[in-house]
Amino acid sequence: MNNTNWKVSVTTFNCGKEFPVENSKAIVKQLLFPYDDGISRLELQDVYVLGFQELVPIWQGSFPAVNRDLISGITNTAIECLNEKVTAIQGNEQYSCLGVNSLGAITIIVLYNNNALKVKGDILKRNGKCGWFSTHLKGGTLLSFQMARNGEENWERFSYICVHLNANEGVNNRNQRIGDYKRIMSEVCDSEIAKSDHFFFLGDLNFRVTSTYDPATDYSSTTTLRRLLENYEELNLLRKREDEPLCKGFQELEIKFPPTFKFKLFEKETYNTKRIPSWCDRILYKRYAMPTLAQEGIYHSVPRSNALLFSDHQPVNLTVRLPRSTGIAGPLSLNIEKYHLAWSSSLIGQIGDGVIGYCGWLITKNAHYWILGSVLLYLLLKIL
């Protein structure tokens, strides 16, 4: 394969409303280098993408300023980890942050080799909310930019959307996820974004396995995985529908790993049977216009090392080589369905975000007990 192809690593991780800062470097290294055995030579990528969901408690997502130091710390740690590898392996490359965007507890961070690549103009950042009452409880955050190799003027657009869709099992929740997908794509995409040369849709999509859970299920069996994925996995079934297939224009490499949700906290391989084990964490990317422009990649769950056991999700990584634009055929344009929103949705969402934030903060500080006690004391004094 032509060595000028784009080398991209994308990782998605639902942190379960907590990110242990004291163990930040171990966590970030595992997300960036999931296949590094410490022995073989590690190939560095052109672009690294880290997508997080539930990075912070729900209420804290209402206050971007509060989360800024955490996100900045994760970003700086990722740059440090990458440049340590560069120094150890090659010594002639330098990684830096291309862009960061957040919505509530959802964050996407893009890092790139700035010695080999260049970015053109402004980086587009957009957000789409689809939580209750148009709040940030669920939604997606977009980063889109034009990139070329140094010494070239062949600019190609990359777009990444990191999302967290509606949760829980059942048909109603599945249908809400379908609506969430359409709403996010409608809110953050325009005709330019839809025609991106390279487009990734990643995150906790929350689609579930609909079969009854059997504790004796052998997830190490390829036959078992194929049976579940082909017959009972919601997203795969929705994408194969003849009428209105979901995520039209996207593709996904074959899943060969066990479900990534829901694990018992601080246990490596034990599922929490309150939920049917499912492939909630996914990475899709846009099909290319020319079928001959094949891409090579690996699509695996990130090993649940000790550093990652604080979450009930297992991270997922896609490391892939993408074809360069030939200019012969323009990029395919994604089908973006327009989602109708009431004129008041934005205002209601802002109010809702504030209510969630301040109520959560009061509960966290146990202020509700003081408020209730003050009210009871006032009533008692009035009676006496």
VENWOZI-V470208 format. One line per field, one symbol per residue. phi: phi as a letter, one per 30 degrees, with the letter a starting at -180 (. if undefined). psi: psi as a letter, one per 30 degrees, with the letter a starting at -180 (. if undefined). burial: I if it has 16 or more other ideal C-beta (glycine too) atoms within 10 Angstrom, else O. A space follows every 10 residues. Layout:
BEGIN
phi=???
psi=???
burial=???
END
This chain:
BEGIN
phi=.eddedcbcb bbaddiiabd edcedddddd ddbdcdcicd dcddcdbcbc cbbhdbeedd ddbedddedd dddddddddd dddddeddcb ibbbcbddab bbbhccbbbc cbdddcbbcc idcdbbbbcb dehicdeblb bcbbacbbde icbddbccbb ccbbcecicj dddddddddd eddddddccb ddddcedbbc bbkddidcdc dddcedecdd dddddddddd cbcedddddc ddchddhdjc bbdddbcdec accddibdbc ddddbdebcd cbbcbddcdc edddbcabbb ddeddedcdd cdccdbbccb ccdddcidbd ddcddcddcd cddceddddd dddddedddd dddedhdddd dddddddddd dddd
psi=kkgflkjkkk kkkjfhgkjj efgeeeeeee eeifgjggel kkkklekkkj kklhflleef ffieeefeee eeeeeeeeee eefeeeeeee gglkklkelk kljbgkkkkk kljfffllkk akkkklkkkg akhhlgelal kkkklkklkk flgikkkkkk kkljlkalll eeeeeeeeee eeeeeeefka eeefgkekkk jlajfgklkf lkkjfgkjff keeeeeeeef ffkeeeeefg kekiklhkfl lklkkgllkg kklkkgkegk kjgflkklie jljllkllej ffillklkjl kkkilefgff lglklkkjjl kkklkffekl kkkkjjkkjk klffeeeeee eeeeeeeeee eeeeggfeee eeeeeeeeee eee.
burial=OOOOIIIIII IIIIIIIOIO OOOIOIIIII IIIIOOOOOO OOOIIIIIII IIIIIIOIII IIIOOOIOOI IOOIIOIIIO IIOOIIOOOO OOIOIOOIII IIIIIIIIII IIIOOOIIIO OOOIIIIIII IOOIIIIIII IIIIIIIOIO OOOOOIIIII IIIIIIIOOO OOIIOIIIOI IIIIIIIIIO OOIIIIIIII IIIIIIIIII OOOOOOIOOO OOOOIOOIIO OIIIIIIIIO OOOOOIIOII OIIOIOOIII IIIOOOOOOO IOOOIIIIII IIIIIIOIIO OOIOIOIOII IIOIOOIIOI IIIIIIIIII IIIOIOOOOO IIOIOIOOIO IOOOOOOOIO OIIOOIIOOI IOOOOOOOOO OOOOOOOOOO OOOO
END
